[in-house]
Amino acid sequence: MSSQRRIGKRRVAGLLGLAFDADDGHTRITRGEHFFLAGGSEDSHDRMRETVVKVTEQLGKRGQRLTDVSVQQLCELLGEAQS
């Protein structure tokens, strides 16, 4: 089985976002039903959070949840959310 087939059949259980650019001493954590974001400067943590919100909104419009999409579909949604 090619790696493309294996990726297409995998499902996403959740998202983990980590950032290591904080230098202000703050600990930033945001969690939701299917995601956990930790660390980062205020700016990078906000970007992670905005991306997850956009992906979640797009899934809602489609009548799906994060756990319903394939890895490939998630990659596409993440790319769209960051554009």
Sequence and secondary structure as in RCSB ss.txt:
>XXXX:A:sequence
MSSQRRIGKRRVAGLLGLAFDADDGHTRITRGEHFFLAGGSEDSHDRMRETVVKVTEQLGKRGQRLTDVSVQQLC
ELLGEAQS
>XXXX:A:secstr
  HHHHHHH B   EEEEE    SS   EEEETTEEEEE  HHHHHHHHHHHHHHHHHHHHHT  GGGSBHHHHH
HHHHHHT 
